[in-house]
Amino acid sequence: LGVITYILLCGYPPFYPKHDENGLTPGMERRIKAGRYEFFEDDWADVSEEAQLMVRRMLMVDPEQRITIDEILQSSWLSEFVSDRSIDMSSLVDPENLNQIQVIIIETLRICFSS
């Protein structure tokens, strides 16, 4: 969710191959595992500090420190953009649906980095 939110807010992923390489490079893999990414000023100047903090919390490497979906849904940054209508999150709890979502995300990232 953090990677997708990052992309939606600035237009490109937080982790990417350097030097015109394609696919998952060893350096990129190290950056992902270490959680090393940047908020480039030119691309993030119009994004609020609160939104950037939310992305940082979503991209925490340690799952114990990472923000939960409930915290995200209750955040003031997100709540200002959503209606009062409740969101049914039960489909995300279903292991089969979660697996399908993970496959879609992985395939999407593979496609993004293979071109």
GROMACS elastic network, one bead per residue, 0.5 to 0.9 nm:
[ bonds ]
;  ai    aj funct       b0    kb
    1     4     6  0.51660   500
    1     5     6  0.60592   500
    1     6     6  0.84879   500
    1    55     6  0.88145   500
    1    58     6  0.68830   500
    1    59     6  0.82489   500
    2     5     6  0.51078   500
    2     6     6  0.60126   500
    2     7     6  0.85771   500
    2    54     6  0.83836   500
    2    55     6  0.55821   500
    2    56     6  0.77318   500
    2    57     6  0.80137   500
    2    59     6  0.51943   500
    2    60     6  0.87196   500
    3     6     6  0.50470   500
    3     7     6  0.62150   500
    3     8     6  0.86339   500
    3    13     6  0.63169   500
    3    14     6  0.65408   500
    3    15     6  0.83826   500
    3    55     6  0.80505   500
    3    58     6  0.80885   500
    3    59     6  0.71203   500
    4     7     6  0.51065   500
    4     8     6  0.61523   500
    4     9     6  0.86747   500
    4    13     6  0.76081   500
    4   105     6  0.88240   500
    5     8     6  0.50096   500
    5     9     6  0.61686   500
    5    10     6  0.87027   500
    5    55     6  0.67823   500
    5    58     6  0.86921   500
    6     9     6  0.52870   500
    6    10     6  0.62666   500
    6    11     6  0.76509   500
    6    12     6  0.74061   500
    6    13     6  0.64147   500
    6    14     6  0.66040   500
    6    52     6  0.85139   500
    6    55     6  0.63770   500
    7    10     6  0.54391   500
    7    13     6  0.50376   500
    7    14     6  0.73364   500
    8    11     6  0.57010   500
    8    12     6  0.77359   500
    8    13     6  0.88263   500
    9    12     6  0.84525   500
    9    43     6  0.86467   500
    9    44     6  0.78394   500
    9    47     6  0.72507   500
    9    51     6  0.87034   500
   10    13     6  0.81760   500
   10    39     6  0.88061   500
   10    43     6  0.57330   500
   10    44     6  0.64605   500
   10    47     6  0.83611   500
   11    43     6  0.82938   500
   12    15     6  0.86830   500
   12    16     6  0.86637   500
   13    16     6  0.65255   500
   14    32     6  0.87112   500
   14    36     6  0.83888   500
   14    37     6  0.55082   500
   14    38     6  0.69503   500
   14    39     6  0.82810   500
   15    28     6  0.63715   500
   15    29     6  0.84627   500
   15    31     6  0.69760   500
   15    32     6  0.64342   500
   15    35     6  0.88054   500
   15    36     6  0.79453   500
   15    37     6  0.64110   500
   15    38     6  0.89801   500
   16    21     6  0.89699   500
   16    22     6  0.87810   500
   16    23     6  0.83892   500
   16    24     6  0.78353   500
   16    25     6  0.85445   500
   16    28     6  0.60738   500
   16    31     6  0.89390   500
   16   113     6  0.76314   500
   17    20     6  0.68648   500
   17    21     6  0.55656   500
   17    22     6  0.63892   500
   17    23     6  0.69513   500
   17    24     6  0.67454   500
   17    25     6  0.61072   500
   17    26     6  0.88628   500
   17    27     6  0.74018   500
   17    28     6  0.55695   500
   17    29     6  0.89937   500
   17   113     6  0.79440   500
   18    21     6  0.59705   500
   18    22     6  0.85497   500
   18    25     6  0.84340   500
   18    27     6  0.81234   500
   18    28     6  0.77379   500
   21    24     6  0.86187   500
   21    25     6  0.74359   500
   21   113     6  0.88344   500
   22    25     6  0.73630   500
   22   113     6  0.57259   500
   22   114     6  0.56093   500
   22   115     6  0.70335   500
   23    28     6  0.89617   500
   23   109     6  0.89583   500
   23   110     6  0.69320   500
   23   111     6  0.87577   500
   23   112     6  0.84366   500
   23   114     6  0.53104   500
   23   115     6  0.83669   500
   24    27     6  0.82370   500
   24    28     6  0.61322   500
   24    29     6  0.64357   500
   24   110     6  0.82919   500
   24   113     6  0.73726   500
   24   114     6  0.88389   500
   25    28     6  0.50899   500
   25    29     6  0.61473   500
   25    30     6  0.86526   500
   26    29     6  0.50532   500
   26    30     6  0.62365   500
   26    31     6  0.87228   500
   27    30     6  0.50939   500
   27    31     6  0.62864   500
   27    32     6  0.86927   500
   28    31     6  0.50610   500
   28    32     6  0.61995   500
   28    33     6  0.86681   500
   29    32     6  0.51062   500
   29    33     6  0.62070   500
   29    34     6  0.85453   500
   30    33     6  0.51912   500
   30    34     6  0.60508   500
   30    35     6  0.83324   500
   30    36     6  0.83431   500
   31    34     6  0.50942   500
   31    35     6  0.57200   500
   31    37     6  0.71528   500
   32    36     6  0.64067   500
   32    37     6  0.80781   500
   32    61     6  0.83254   500
   33    36     6  0.79212   500
   33    61     6  0.69338   500
   34    61     6  0.69061   500
   35    59     6  0.68847   500
   35    60     6  0.66865   500
   35    61     6  0.57703   500
   39    42     6  0.87006   500
   39    43     6  0.74285   500
   39    44     6  0.61047   500
   39    45     6  0.89852   500
   39    52     6  0.80754   500
   40    43     6  0.55786   500
   40    44     6  0.59728   500
   40    45     6  0.81411   500
   41    44     6  0.51018   500
   41    45     6  0.53139   500
   41    46     6  0.89276   500
   42    45     6  0.58156   500
   42    46     6  0.86473   500
   43    46     6  0.75335   500
   43    47     6  0.82749   500
   44    47     6  0.51353   500
   44    48     6  0.81146   500
   44    52     6  0.83008   500
   45    48     6  0.78565   500
   47    50     6  0.83189   500
   47    51     6  0.65225   500
   47    52     6  0.69583   500
   48    51     6  0.52069   500
   48    52     6  0.63615   500
   48    53     6  0.86406   500
   48    77     6  0.88862   500
   49    53     6  0.60364   500
   49    54     6  0.85320   500
   50    53     6  0.50661   500
   50    54     6  0.62104   500
   50    55     6  0.87514   500
   50    76     6  0.86074   500
   50    77     6  0.63670   500
   51    54     6  0.50141   500
   51    55     6  0.63233   500
   51    56     6  0.86717   500
   51    77     6  0.63764   500
   51    78     6  0.83651   500
   52    55     6  0.51030   500
   52    56     6  0.61910   500
   52    57     6  0.86466   500
   53    57     6  0.61750   500
   53    58     6  0.85749   500
   54    57     6  0.51315   500
   54    58     6  0.61811   500
   54    59     6  0.86928   500
   54    67     6  0.80390   500
   54    72     6  0.76535   500
   54    75     6  0.84542   500
   54    77     6  0.81182   500
   55    59     6  0.61454   500
   55    60     6  0.87506   500
   56    59     6  0.51692   500
   56    60     6  0.63740   500
   56    66     6  0.87042   500
   57    60     6  0.53878   500
   57    65     6  0.75773   500
   57    66     6  0.54405   500
   57    67     6  0.54102   500
   58    61     6  0.87249   500
   58    66     6  0.56850   500
   58    67     6  0.55803   500
   58    68     6  0.80318   500
   58    72     6  0.86363   500
   59    62     6  0.88429   500
   59    66     6  0.69303   500
   59    67     6  0.85628   500
   60    63     6  0.68737   500
   60    64     6  0.87379   500
   60    65     6  0.64064   500
   60    67     6  0.79080   500
   61    64     6  0.87612   500
   61    65     6  0.78167   500
   61    66     6  0.71502   500
   62    65     6  0.54348   500
   62    66     6  0.62523   500
   63    67     6  0.81039   500
   64    67     6  0.82634   500
   67    70     6  0.82508   500
   67    71     6  0.62189   500
   67    72     6  0.68148   500
   68    71     6  0.51692   500
   68    72     6  0.62999   500
   68    73     6  0.86977   500
   69    73     6  0.61277   500
   69    74     6  0.85841   500
   70    73     6  0.51080   500
   70    74     6  0.61890   500
   70    75     6  0.85923   500
   71    74     6  0.50844   500
   71    75     6  0.59945   500
   72    75     6  0.51706   500
   72    76     6  0.86978   500
   72    77     6  0.86251   500
   72    78     6  0.70806   500
   72    79     6  0.88445   500
   73    76     6  0.85036   500
   73    78     6  0.65505   500
   73    79     6  0.68679   500
   74    77     6  0.85989   500
   74    78     6  0.73347   500
   74    79     6  0.64823   500
   75    78     6  0.55386   500
   75    79     6  0.60248   500
   75    80     6  0.87382   500
   76    79     6  0.50049   500
   76    80     6  0.62127   500
   77    80     6  0.59104   500
   77    81     6  0.75290   500
   78    81     6  0.55206   500
   78    82     6  0.67162   500
   79    82     6  0.52790   500
   79    83     6  0.76638   500
   79    84     6  0.86751   500
   80    83     6  0.80839   500
   82    85     6  0.80057   500
   83    86     6  0.79887   500
   88    91     6  0.74483   500
   88    92     6  0.88733   500
   89    92     6  0.55492   500
   89    93     6  0.70356   500
   90    93     6  0.52616   500
   90    94     6  0.68015   500
   91    94     6  0.53649   500
   91    95     6  0.86499   500
   91    97     6  0.64015   500
   91    98     6  0.78719   500
   92    95     6  0.75877   500
   92    96     6  0.89074   500
   92    97     6  0.62450   500
   92    98     6  0.56445   500
   92   101     6  0.85681   500
   93    96     6  0.87183   500
   93    97     6  0.76071   500
   93    98     6  0.67999   500
   94    97     6  0.54091   500
   94    98     6  0.61520   500
   94    99     6  0.86688   500
   95    99     6  0.60264   500
   95   100     6  0.85908   500
   96    99     6  0.51421   500
   96   100     6  0.63130   500
   96   101     6  0.87194   500
   97   100     6  0.50402   500
   97   101     6  0.61813   500
   97   102     6  0.86229   500
   98   101     6  0.50716   500
   98   102     6  0.62063   500
   98   103     6  0.86670   500
   99   102     6  0.50746   500
   99   103     6  0.62049   500
   99   104     6  0.86651   500
  100   103     6  0.50843   500
  100   104     6  0.62172   500
  100   105     6  0.86685   500
  101   104     6  0.51210   500
  101   105     6  0.62153   500
  101   106     6  0.86392   500
  102   105     6  0.51124   500
  102   106     6  0.61117   500
  102   107     6  0.84953   500
  103   106     6  0.51600   500
  103   107     6  0.60195   500
  103   108     6  0.84396   500
  104   107     6  0.51313   500
  104   108     6  0.59807   500
  104   109     6  0.85767   500
  105   108     6  0.50464   500
  105   109     6  0.61676   500
  105   110     6  0.85398   500
  106   109     6  0.51802   500
  106   110     6  0.61103   500
  106   111     6  0.86372   500
  107   111     6  0.61743   500
  107   112     6  0.85991   500
  108   111     6  0.51586   500
  108   112     6  0.61719   500
  108   113     6  0.87050   500
  109   113     6  0.61759   500
  109   114     6  0.84620   500
  110   113     6  0.53433   500
  110   114     6  0.59471   500
  110   115     6  0.89806   500
  111   114     6  0.51844   500
  111   115     6  0.67877   500
  112   115     6  0.63093   500
